Amino acid sequence: MSTALDLKSVLAEKIPAEQDSLKKLKKEHGTKVLGDVTVNMCIGGMRGICGILWETSLLDAEEGIRFRGHSIPELQKKLPTVVKGGEPLPEGLLWLLLTGDIPTDAQVAALSGELKSRSKMPAHILKVLEAMPEGTHPMTQFSQAVMSLQTESKFTTAYQQGLHKSKYWEPYFEDALNLIAKLPEIAAMIYRKDFKGGDYIPVDGDLDWAGNLAHMMGYSSTEAKELMRLYQTIHSDHEGGNVSAHATHLVGSALSDPYLSFSAGLNGLAGPLHGLANQEVLRWIKGVQAELGANPSKSQLTDFVWATLKSGKVVPGYGHAVLRKTDPRYTCQREFALKYLSDDPLFKLVSDLYEVVPDILNQLGKVQNPWPNVDAHSGVLLQYYGIKEESFYTVLFGVSRALGVLSQGVWSRALGLAIERPKSITMEALKAKVA
């Protein structure tokens, strides 16, 4: 493992070996079959089809996400922190996602400093945000701000100047880090403009990437900054098949620059079946409290859950397309809550639901995964620390997701991955094929 402090040079050392490995894999095994495709897969959102090369993370149905082979509990122990025994710094995860190596404290400090040096915001970004109509959703603003940064793209300039494809990763890397560096301030601008009367808070040069996000939003307690570090770490990547990751990857495969491709990912994240799910969870929980009171009994909760299901609705925050056990991202948030807010009524309600809902879903006999996912908990933590504006939550998700999808984007360009072009089929052709 390299001890160099410059991330780009460490990455440059690793790329040739990975390029050779992919060439060998393609030459020796390019015609091997990975699996069958059923009609249900075709019409069911392509679930279970293995068709994307994604280096930064892998999701196991039983144990959850692994970032470059490391589980979340492992990373909480291995990655550098600000607070001793506290939450990992997202800069450490970014180093890991890009290089595959657990970074040293010095490497994380160097990367944190580099992100600060890249964070200066062009003046036109705030003008774009303030020109948008009142009431524009925070995610719409976020996507527009990212698109507006595209004027800064080094990849687009280099491509237009005829850069050789073997070097595509270099300006892509520059764009990726420049964009990641600016996202906390963009998010904070949107938050302060929409919810705090446009009273913007400047960057604190002494804080880390996620700590600064909390600070610029107006939440500077040690616990609030620790929550933001945890939140930004665990939402960063979840394989390449989810909507935001796949959209970023798909658009990037056309050699669109990181600003264009990440904006596409944000637009996917804004959908109610993806990044807006945490809002749905919180609204449902508040609906429970509105009907049953602040501290309902487990018997009352059982009746309420059954009533929800019998009315044709789902219990938001439970189940996952891949996972078949409790999401480890839920578990680490629960551990955070037990440490810092164990007596909070909303957390107690979430804990009681954790004991009630899975048994009920199992009794239905139709649910493959009755366990809670990441969205079942995140809103409760944000509410506790005063971030009560639910429509903003997906922006925080989006800031985090940049770490994973843009790291993969760098590797996609380094490995020369092809433009995506899967085959589609009409219903009539499908009927004829299976008749």
N, C-alpha and C positions, 0 to 999 in steps of 0.2 A: 504494500500500500504506500502510495506516495505521501511524503510529508510536505510537499510544496504547498504554498498558501494561495497560489493563483489557480482558481477553478478551471479556467479555460485551458491552461497548460496541462493540468491533470487529465482533463477530458481528452485533449489532443493525443496524449500518450496512449489512451485506451482504445481509441476508435479503430486504428488499423487492425488490431487483433480481432475485434468484433466484426469488422467488415470481412475478414478472411473466414471467420467462423460461419457467417451467413452464406458466403459463397460456397463453402464446403457442404453445408447443410442442403443447399439448393441442388448442388451437383450430385450428391450421393443419395438424397432422399426426396428430390423434388416431385416425383410421381407417386409417392406413398399416400395412401388414403387416411385422412384424419377422422372420418366418421360419415354416417349417412345423414341425409336430409329428408325429413318426413313432411307430409302435407301440413301437419299441425305446426311444424317449425316455420314453414313458408308463410302461413296465414296468421301465425301467432307472434309476430314481432321478431322473428329469426332467433328466438331464444334457444340456446343450446348449440347453435351453429358455431363452430370454431373457425373463424375467418379473419382475424385481425392479429398481427404481430404487435405485441405491447410489452415493452421491456421493464417498465418502471414498477408494476405491481401485478399480483396474481391473486385471484379470489378463490378460496377453497370453501366448498359448501359447508364443511364441518367446523373449520377453525377461523374462517373469516379472511380478511385482507392481509396480505404480506407485502410490504414495501421492499423490493429488492431482496426478498427472502426473509425479512424480519417482521415479526408480528408487532402489533401496537404495544403490548406489555413489554416486549423486548426493547423497543425503541424508547420507551419511557425510562428505561434503565441505562441505555447506551448513549443516547444523544445528549449533547451539552445542554445545560439549562442556565437560566439566570438565577433562580432561587435554588438553593441546595435541596435536592430531593424533590424539586418541583417539576413543572411540565417542560417537555422538550422545546427547543427553539426551532421554528419552522425553517430557518436558514440551514440548520443541520440536516433536516429532511431533504431540502432542495439539493444539498451537496450529495447526499446518498442517492437520490433519484437520478441525478445526472451521472454519477461516477460508479455507483454500486458499492462505495466504501463508506463506512462509518467515519465521519470526520473527527479531527481533534478539536479541542477548544480553540486553538490558534487558527485553524482553518475556518471554523464558524465565525470567529471574530473578524477574520479577513473578509469573508463573504458578506457579513453584515455591513462592514464598512464600504464594500464595493456597491452594495445595493443603495446605501445612503448617497454615494457619489453619483449614482445614476437616477436619483429620484426627482431632480428638478423638473417642475411641471411647466410645460409651455403655457403661455398666457391665454391662448385661445380656448383651452379646455374649460376653464371656469366660465368663459363667455358662452360657450356652447351649452353648458348646463343651465346657466341662468336665462338663456334664451328659450328654453323649452317651456311649453304650456304648464301652468299650475295644475297639479294633480297628476302629472306624468308619473307612471310607476317607477320606483327606484331602479328596477332591473332594465327598463327601457333607457333610462338615463345612463346607467352603467355601460350598457352595450354601445350607446351612441358616443360616450366619452372615449371608450377603447377604439372605436372606429375613427374618431377624430385624431387620435394619436398616430394613425397610419401615415400621416405626413412625415413622421420621423423615421420611417422604416429603412433600415440599412440593407435588409435583404432585397427589397424591391429595387433599390438603387443599384445594388451589386448585380442583380439578375439582368436588369436592363443594360448594364455595361458589359454583359457577356461573361460573367463569372463561370468558371468550369464547374460542372455539377459535383465534382469531388470536394469542392470547397463550399458547397451550399450551406453546410452546417454552421460555418463560422459567422456570417452575418445573421443567420437565424438565431444563433446563440446570443448575439449582441441584442437583437430585438427582444428576445425572450426575457433576458435579464433587465433590460430597460423597462419593459412593460411590467414585469413583476415588481420592480422597484417603485413604480408609480401607483400601483393599485391601492395601497392603503390610503394614500391621500385622496385619490379619486372617490373612494368609498366614503371617506370622512366628509368630503365636500358635499356629497349628495345627502348624507345624513344631517349635517349641520344646516344645509340650505332648506331641506324639507321639514325638519322637525325642531330646529333650534334657532329659527329666525335669521339664518344666514350669518350667525356669529361664528366665523371660522377660527379654528385653533391651529397655530403653526406647528410644524414638525419639531420634535425634541431631538436634537442631534445626539443625545446620550442614550437614547432608547433603541431597542431592537426593532425589527420589522413589524412583528405582531403587537408588541408593546406600544409602538407608535400609533398603530391603528386604533387601539383602545384609547390612547391619550388624545388623539385628534378628534375622536368622536365625543370626548368629554368624560371619559371614565378612566381615572388614573390611579385607582387603588391597586395595591399589589395583587389582590385576588382577581380583580377585573382583568388585569394584564395577563395573569396566569391563565385565566379562562380563555382569553383570546389566543394565547399560544397553543393551548390544547385544541381549541376549535379549528384553528388554521392548520394544524398538523393532521388531525384525523379526517378532515373533509378533502384532503388534497388530491387523492387518487383512489380509484376503485375499479381497476381494469379498464380496458378500452371499449367495452361494448355498451356502457351506459350512454344515455343520450348526449350529455355535454361532452364527454370524452370522444365519443364516436363522431359527433358533429365537427369538433375541432380537428380530429384526425382526417376526416373525409375532405373537408375544405382545404386543409393543409396539403393533402395529397395532390391537389391541383397546382401546387407551388404558390398558393396564396400565402402571404406573409403572416407572422404570428398575430398581428392586430386583426386582420380579416378573419382568420380561422378561429381565434379565441372569441371574437364577437359572435360568431356562429354558435360556438359552444354555449355562450351566455344566453343566447336566445332559446336554446334547447333547455337550459337549466331553469329558465323562467316558466316552463310549463308546469301545470298543477300536478302532473304525474311524476315529476322529477324534483326539481329544487324547491318548488312551493309546498312540498309535502309537510315540512316542519310547521308552516303556518296552519295547515289543515289540522295537524295534531293539536296545536295549542288552542285553536278555536273549539275543537271538540272537547278538550279537557275543561275549558272555561264553560262550555255548555253543560258539562256534567255538574260543575259547581253551581251554575245558575239554577239548575233543576233540583239538585240534591243538597245544596249547601256546601260550605267550605270543607267540611270533614265528614263525608259520607261513609257509612259502614261498608264492609266488603259484601254484605248481603245486598245492600242497595246498589252497589256497583255491578254486582252479578245481574240483577234484574235490568239495570240500565243497558248493559252490554247486550244482553239477549234482545231487548227491545230494539236496539240499534240494528242488530243483525236481521231481526224479523221484519223490519221495515224496508229491507232491501239495501241497506247501507253497509259500509265496511267500518271496521275500527281502525282509524288512521294510525300509522306508526307501527303496525304489526304486519309481519310477513316481508319476504324479499324474493326477488326473481331467482337468486342463486343460493343464498344462505339457507341453511336448514337448522341453525341453532341461533341463540341470542347473538346479535351483532356485537363484536368486541368494541365497536365504536360507541354503542350504548353502554356497555359495561364500564369503560373508562370514564364516561361522563357521570355514571352513577357513583363511581368511586370518588370523583371530584366533589359531587354533591354531599356524599356522606362525610367528607373531610371538612367542607366549608359551610354547608347549609342544611344540615341533617334535620333541623326543626322547622324548615320552611313548609307551610301547608301544601303548596303546589307540588313540591318534591314528594311529600308523603302520599299525596294522591297518585302520583306517577308510580311510586313504589307499590301501592296497593293494587293498581291496575296490572302491574307486572305479575302479581300473585293470582289475579282473577282471570285476565283475558286469555292466556295460553290454554288453560284447561277448557274454557268454553269453546275456543276455536278447534281444539282437538276433538271435542264432542261432536262437532259438525261433521267430521270425517271427510271434509273436502279440501282442507287447507294443508298444503305441504309444509309450510313453515309458520307455526303459530307464535313465534317469538318476536320480541321488539327489535326494531332497527334503529339506526342512528337518529332518525327524525323524532322518535318517541321521547327523546330527552332534551335535545339541544335548546328548544324554545324555553323550557322551564329555567335553565341556567341563565340564559340571556335576560329573562324577565327579572330574575332575582337581583341582578346587578344593575337594573334600571333601564335596560335596553328593551323597551316595551313595544316598540313600533314594529309590528309583525311583518309589514310589507317590506321591511328592509332586510329581513333575515337572509333572504336568498342572495343578496349582495355580498354578505359575509361569506356565504358558501362559495360564491363565485371567485372572490379573492383567493380563497384557499385552493380551489380547483385549478387555478393557473399553475400552481407548482407542479402538479402531475402532468397535465396535458401539454404544457410547454416544454417540460423536460423530455417527454416522449417525442414531441415535435422536433427537438434538436436531434434525437437519435434517428427519427424517421428520415431526416435529411442526410445524416451521416451515413446511414445504411443504404441510401438510395431507394427507399421503398416506393413502389409504383403508385400511380393514380388509381383510386378505387373505382371499380366498374363491375359490380355483381350483376348477375343475370336476373331479370324479372320475367314474370309469366302472367298471362291473362287467366281468368277463371275458366274460360272455355278450354284453353290449352292445357290447364292443369287437370281438368276433368278427363280430357282425352288421354293424357299421359298416364293416369292411374286407372283408367277403365279396364 
